[in-house]
């Protein structure tokens, strides 16, 4: 990690493999400020921390850094045991961050509360274009908050909601938001318990939505 810090102005992409984050100490101790300083004062534009079990503490630390960062465009936090508190912290950061374009939170535990927080953030965020929430058990309640944001958001082009326990209510809510959304081009709803009612609602919206290319 010391060599990384010394060359932080040269590094543009950083990938830290499974369990290596134990060395970064994401707990809120005296090393937190150095982590925030590293991200905020480097040329890093892509950070991959998948499968490191950083949890809510790690997400909160990264969120603090995102509030002032202006270079990071891709953040991959796949499979990190991030729950609603971590998602809420990241959502708060998105309201002020204007550089992050891709956020991967797939295979975490943010639930409906975390999804609602991210949905609210998307109502004001104007940078994020890709959001991956595969496998987060957000349910109909979580997706409803997300779809409210889609009605006003004008930057998000790719949204992955696969394997999230979304049923007919959620699918219909998505369909309603797509009637006014004009930027989303890719929507993934695979492996959700959507029945006949929800299935019928989605094709109907494709007749009026001219930007959505893939569902």
N, C-alpha and C positions, 0 to 999 in steps of 0.2 A: 504494500500500500504506500510505503514511503516513496518508492520510485514513481508511482503514479502521481503522487502529490507534486514531486519535483518537476514532472513533465506535463502538468495539467493544462498548460497553455498550448500544448501540441496535440493533445488527445481529442479526437472528435467522436469516437465510438468506444464505449466501455461495456464489456460483458463480464459479469461475475457469476461463476458457476455455483451449483448447489452446495450449500453449507459454507461457502466462503464468506458469507456475510457475518458469520460469528466473529470474524476478525475486525469487522467494521464497527461492531458494538452499537447497534441501533437503539439500545436502551437509552433513556434520557439521562445521560451522565455528561461528564465534561468533554466527551468526544463529539457530541452532537453538533456543537458550533463549528468544529473543524469539517464535518461532513457537509454542512450547509455552505460553509465558505468555499469548499472545493468545487461544488456544483455551481455556485454563483460566480466564481472567479476563474472559470475555465472556458475553453472553446468547445466543450462537450455538447454534441447535438443528439447523441443516441445512447441511452442507458438501459441495459438489459440485466434485470435482477431476478429472472424467473426461477422458481423452485428454491427459494432461499429462506422460507419461513420467517420473513421479516415482521409479520403480524401488524397490528395496529400501531405499535410504537414506531416501527420502521416507516410505515406509510405517513405518519404524522411528521416525522423528521423530514421526509422527502417533500411533503406538502409545504413545510416552512421554506424550504429552498426554492420551490416553484414560485412562491409569491414574488420573489425578486429576480428570478432567473430570466434571461432573455435570449438564450441560445439553444436550450434543449428542445428538440422537436419530437423525439420518440422516447416513450417511457414504457418499458415492458415489466409488469409486475405480476405476471402469470404465476399461479400456484404458490401464493405466499401467505395463506391463512389470514388474509385481511378481512376484517369484519366491518360492521356498520360504522364504528368510530373512525376507523382508518379511511373508509370511503367518504365520510362526512368531512374529514380534514382535507382530503384531495379535492373534494367538491368546492370547498371554500377557496382553495388555492386557484382553482380554475376560473373563479370570478374575477381574478386580477391578472392571471397569467395570459400573455398574448403571443406566446411562441410555440407552445406544445400543440402539435397537430395529431399525434397518435398516442392513445392511451390503451394499453392492454391490461385488463383486470380479470381475464378469464380464469376459471377454476379457483375462485376465492369464495368468501362467505359473506358478501355484503348484504344479502337479503333485500326485502322491500324497503326498509328504512334507508339503507345505503343508496339504493337505486333512486329513491325519491330525492335525496340530497344531490345526486349527480344530475338528475333531471332539472332541478331548480337552477343549478349552475349553468346548464346549457341554454337557459333562457337569456343569459347575459354574455356568455362566452362567445367570442367571435373568431376563434383560432382553430379549435379542435375539428378535424375532418373525419377521423376514424376512432370509433369506440367499440372495444371488444369486451362483452360482458358474458361470454359463454359460461354456463355452469355456475350460476350464482344464486339460484333459487329465489329470484326476485318476485315471482308469482304475478298474478293479475294486478294486485295493488301497486307493486313496484313499476310495472310496465305502464300503468295508467299515468303515473307521474311523469314518466319518460315521454309519453306521447303528447302530453300537454306542452312540453318543451319543444317538441318537433314542430308544433304549429307556428312557433315564433323564431326558432333557430334557422339561420340561413347559411351555415357553413358545413354542418355534418353531412358527409356523403356516404359513409359506411357504418352500419350499426349491426352488431352481431348479438342476437338474443337467444341463440340456440341453447337447448337443455336448461330452461329456466322455469319450468312448471307453469307456463302460460296457457290459459284455457281460452274458451270462447269470448269471455268478457275482455280479456286482454287483447285478443286478436281484433275484436270489433273496435276497441279503443285505438289500436294502431291504424286501422283502416280509416277512422274518422280524421286522425291527424294528417294522414297522407293526402287527404282531399285538398289541404291548403299548403302543405309542404312542397317546395319546388327545388330542393337541393339534394335530398337523399337519392342515391342511385343504387345502393345495395343494402338489402335487409335480409338477415338470416333468422328464420323462425323454426328451423328444423328441430326435431325431437322435443316438441312441446305437445301436451295433450289437448290440442285444438280440435274441436268437434265439427259437425256439419255447419253449424251457424257461423262459427268463426272462419271456416274454410270458404264459405260462400261470400263473406264480406270482403275478403282480400282480392279476388279477381275483379270484383265490381269497381274497386278503387283504381285499378290499373287502366280502366277505360277513361278516367279523367286525369290521373296523374301522368304527366308526360316525361318526367325525369327518371322515375324508378325503372331501372333496367333489369334488376335481378332480385327475386324474392325466394 
